[in-house]
Amino acid sequence: MSRRYFGTDGIRGTVGQSPITPDFVLRLGHAVGHVLRCQADADHRPLVLIGKDTRISGYMLESALEAGFNSAGVDVMLLGPVPTPAVAYLTRAQRARLGVVISASHNPYPDNGIKFFSDQGIKLPDAWELAVEAALEDAPLWVDSAHLGGARRLDDAAGRYIEFCKSTFPAELSLRGLKIVVDAAHGAAYHIAPAVFHELGAEVVPIGCSPNGRNINDGVGATHPQTLVAAVRAHQADLGIALDGDADRLQMADASGRLFNGDELLYLLADDRLGCDEVVPGVVGTLMTNMAVEQALAARGVRLVRAPVGDRYVLEELHRHHWLLGGEGSGHLIILDKQTTGDGIVAALQVLQACVRQQRTLAERLQGVTLFPQVLRNVRLRPDQDWRANAALAAAIRAAEADLGADGRVLIRPSGTEPVLRVMVEARDEQRARHWADELAAAAQV
């Protein structure tokens, strides 16, 4: 059954346009509250935590959600601006029934969204989302005044999460002697990320830590890592850490200005555990995970399983295989024995501990892993165009795969949001990758 409102990561859109309007969000809160009440023990009122990033629209949407939940007889605990993974952690720590995040992650400030975590701090299944959509259509009744929910704030939500992050870093290690630039993208971790690294001993240079409601992800953060690179060089820092607006993505840079994406960091995490004699049977990447990382993992005896693009699908594969490590090149890194969801701060701490323990730089830890060039082309399709039935494209794919052999691959996938075909060619040689990407894009337009 298809979903009307929920996408791969909650509900997201432009503020003021359906469905990101206060009237819909109030109805959404009421519908979710109704589902919770139906699933709850009649003697216990459900508790929901609400966190948000720094977008100006967060105030409006937070109020609408609060009213919707209260009208369904659900209590609300407001966390204020905190990272998405903080909501996942605090939902578990506070024994709440549900965690709600108001954020559009790496999108610009005119967008916003709402996503949910279970009482275990993980994304909820399709069946739950379908139940919420059914409740939205059925318009369940408001509860009477005697059964309305209430609201309160959690004192020091940020401080509690800071302590949690620090607890994932070994007590016997320290970041003393390291100068680190921390870019919080003017987002939810602006008051948290610098404190975590500082309290573990690092000299911290904060950038992207002055939100004004309208500058989240604006030229800073994990989606604009050149700002981090420039700051690392300007301050002669040892390392740079860039998060996105809700702090579940991570990019890192070293003193030379070299950027390290999620694929490389995922390999480093697996390699470090192997070096500590831990068993790492496999890791989960995505369809876009670089072949160089897959080959480097295979050389270490570690299997890579590819999930569809999206951290939700990475998490599903991790649970299916009972593995601990997964991630995407965008910087979503999941470390299930440390956190239940992607967490940029926690992932950065695991990378740092790997470097500190052996007194080796990021470049030294990743020596020998050189990413293959990936060339991307977007081909706009006609509304009635079936790319799978395109004989010219099929022939071009066969020719490309025959030419690239084990030194490259072809990935063709439709966009989930627009009538566009994504064409990706990966190869050791960038010129060959560009050649075949152009050939495939041309064939797709026939």
Number of C-alpha atoms within 10 A of each C-alpha: 6 7 11 11 14 17 13 14 17 20 19 23 17 17 18 13 10 14 17 20 18 20 14 17 24 21 23 23 25 31 27 25 29 27 20 23 17 10 10 13 10 9 6 9 17 21 24 27 29 24 27 29 30 28 26 17 24 23 15 12 25 24 13 22 27 25 22 26 29 23 26 26 25 29 21 25 21 19 22 22 27 26 32 30 26 30 26 29 23 24 26 19 13 14 13 20 20 26 29 25 29 30 31 25 26 23 20 17 23 16 19 27 24 24 20 25 27 18 22 19 24 22 21 18 12 14 10 13 20 17 14 23 19 16 19 18 10 10 13 16 11 15 16 10 9 7 14 17 22 16 17 11 13 16 12 11 18 22 14 15 20 22 13 18 23 18 12 17 20 12 9 6 13 18 19 14 10 17 22 27 30 27 31 32 31 30 36 32 31 28 20 21 27 24 20 22 26 17 16 16 16 19 19 21 17 20 20 26 22 16 20 12 17 16 20 31 25 18 17 25 31 29 22 17 26 18 17 29 24 14 22 25 18 9 13 14 22 19 26 29 27 33 35 31 35 33 32 28 30 31 28 27 27 22 20 14 19 15 19 20 21 24 26 24 27 28 23 22 21 22 21 19 13 16 11 9 9 11 11 17 15 21 25 26 32 21 16 18 25 24 23 23 22 19 15 16 21 13 10 12 13 20 16 19 18 20 23 13 17 17 26 18 18 27 27 15 20 23 12 9 13 13 18 21 22 31 32 29 22 18 29 25 31 28 22 17 10 17 21 20 24 29 27 28 27 27 27 23 20 20 19 21 20 22 18 17 13 10 12 13 17 24 17 10 19 16 9 10 16 14 17 19 20 22 20 18 18 15 19 17 16 11 8 7 13 10 20 11 9 14 13 15 21 16 12 19 21 11 14 22 16 12 14 19 10 11 14 23 21 20 14 20 13 16 13 10 7 9 16 17 20 16 21 23 27 27 25 19 14 14 12 19 25 20 13 25 26 18 16 26 22 15 19 24 16 10
